[in-house]
Amino acid sequence: MSGYHAVAVKGRHDPADVIRAVYGVRTGEPVEAAGTGEFPSDGAQPATAVAGQVEGWTVVCGDFPPDMNDDAETARLAELSRGGTAARWATESASGALALDLFAGGQHQRHFFLVEGEVEGSTGEPLQGEPSGGLHETDPFELDEWTLVEVVEAHVAPWDAIAQAEYTRFRFQP
């Protein structure tokens, strides 16, 4: 699989705490630093994630969480946004999957999920950076990672800052 799942949380947060929330790692289970790494835009490895600080955001990127898009995962991301903002974006090339979520103040503000050219979910108002009319109104075959990057740049940081930041690699058991 070639793809990645990324979450950015406004402010400086303990990377292990963000990884626990994103991947549902139980309290007490180890999340161990394992050297440095790069933003895995060409594909992430299971049970690893990178974390870094990017223009006032804590960014965690790795493989897709095993419970992506279910109620428990959504609740964990909403909790990360309490008192601030959290953004999640993901892409997977084999299925053409794209995901985008924005949480603010503990509330899920925007959700978009596309798989194999079919919109599987779209709630909330279009965000700054989305194509005219929003992601759900755009031809699914015109949407790609760079469409998500436009939204991420409008809400988190310039793509070059995210892609070229210094990251620490972590290992964990989801």
Buried (B, 14 or more C-beta within 10 A) or exposed (E): EEBBBBBBBBEEBEBBBBBBBBBBBEEEEEBEEEEEBBBBBEEBEEBBBBBBBBEEBBBBBBBBBEBBBEEEBBEBBBEBBEEBBBBBBBBBEEEBBBBBBBBBEBEBBBBBBBBEEEBEEBEBEBBEBBBEEBBBEBEBEEBEBEBBBBBBBEBBBEBEBBEEBEBBBBBBEB
